[in-house]
């Protein structure tokens, strides 16, 4: 995902190429989450809420889900 496409409220999934695509509780593979905040000063700037959890990622770890 490109930084310009990251907006709070956007639906995303973890890319299969991401090191976070492991299916652990806070890194659910093949699940849709919602961007809840973006912190430009952070090394993992995109915070995503998943069902039952939350985690932060780089832009390149995520892909937008078209609704």
Secondary structure, DSSP 8 states (H G I E B T S, - for coil): --GGG--TT-EEEE-TTSTT-S--TTS-TT--EEEEEE-TTSSS-EEEEETTEEEEE-GGGEEE---
